[in-house]
Amino acid sequence: GRSLAGLGTSVSNLLSDSNFLPVDFEAAKDLLKRAMDSNFPPNAPKLAAGCLLYQIYLDENKIAREGTNNNDGDDGEQQWVGVSVISDLVLMNLLEDILDLISACDAERESNDEFKVRKAAGSTHAFHVGDRVEGNYALEGNY
């Protein structure tokens, strides 16, 4: 998902092919939704969260539609418990949010590039009237 959105991807050297990490997908989905709902920049991490959430939804849909898992049970098949099919409306809304975040990332990148050009030109006033400036004076969440 990240490569389709034009984001870079990397894997930590601490992970090898033989290591498996257990993941609580329900908690991960909640955290990814919270990350996407943040009102603060930058938008690239929100976009990455949306791509991951979309991939989790697609994988859960695939599992739920297959309906069975071969796990050496009594009859060789075991029903997946707690996995439901995600509606197409939810997936479409998530895709719209991802597309909005892609646009916001592009606008953010262009704004940053304009600032770098003005700064490189030797302007004594790097900020101009109308520039967007945000501050978090309460430092919420920065402990």
N, C-alpha and C positions, 0 to 999 in steps of 0.2 A: 504494500500500500504506500509506504513512504517513497519508494523509488518512482511509482506512478505519479505522485504529487510533486516530484522534482526535488525531494529532500535527500540529503546525504544519509548514508547508513553505515554504521560500524558495529563491530562485535568486540567485546572485551577479550583480551588475551587470557583472562582468568578462566574463561569458559572453553572447555574442549569438547570434542565429540562424545566423550564418555560421561560427561556430567549432565545430570538431569535436575532441573529446578522445579519443585512443585509450585504451582500457581493457584491462588484462590481467585478464580475468574469473576465471581460475583463481586468481591471486594475490588478487583481490578477495574471492572466496569463502572462501579460507583466512583472510584478515583478518577478515571478517565473522563467521566461526565462532569465531575467537579472541575477538572482542569480546563475543559472546554468552555465552561460557564464563567470563567474568570473574566473580569472586566479590565484587567491590567495587561499592558503589552509585556513582552513581545508575543506575536501571534504564531510563530513557528512551532513552539511547544504545544500550543492548543491544536494546531493542525496535525501534528504527530499523534497526539492523543486521539483525535478523531479518526485517523487512519487505523490506529490499533483497535479502537472500539469497533469500527466497521469490520475489520478482519475477524474479531472475536464473534461478532454477530453472524458473519458468513459461515464460520466454522460450526457454530452452534446450530444454524439452520441445516447444514449438511448432515450433522449428526442426528438431529431430530427427524429429518426426513428419511434417513436410512432406517432409523428406529431400532436397530439391533447392533450388538457388539459381540464379537466372538471372544469370549473370555473363559474358555474351558469350563463352562458351567455344566449342569447335569445334562442338558440337551444341546450344549455347544453354543447356545445363544443366550444373551442377557439383555433385557430392556434397559435403555438409558433412563435414569431417574432424575427428575428435576430439570430436564432440558426441554424447552418449548420452542416452537417455531416463532421467529421474530417476524412481525407483519411487514409487508412491503411498504406500508406507509411510514413505519419507523425507519426503515432503511433509506427511503427517499428523503425524509426529513434530515437524517444524518448526512446524507450525501449533499444536500443543499447547504447545510452548515459547513461542511468541509469545503465546498466551492466558495462560500463566503469568506472562509478563513484564508483560502488561497489568494483571493482578491485583496484581502486585508494585508497579507504578507507581502504581496507585490507593492501595494501602496506604501507600506512601511519601509520596504527596501528602497524604493524610489526616493522617499523622504530622507532616508539616511545617506543615500548617494548625493543628493542635492546639498546636504549639509557638508559632506566631505569635500565637494567641489568648492563651495564657498570658503571653507576653512583653508583649503590648499591654495586658493587664490590670494590668500593673505589678508582677507577682510578682517578689520579690527573688530567688527561687530558680527560674530558668527551667527548670532540669533537676530532675526528680523521680526518686525511687527507682523503678527499673524502666524508665527511659528507655533506649533503645538508643543506645549511643555506640561508635563504631569509631575506631580509630587505626591509622595505618600508621607505626610508629616507625622502621622501617628505611628508609622513604621509597623503597621499591622502585619503580623505573620513573619516578621524579621527578628527572631530572637536567637 
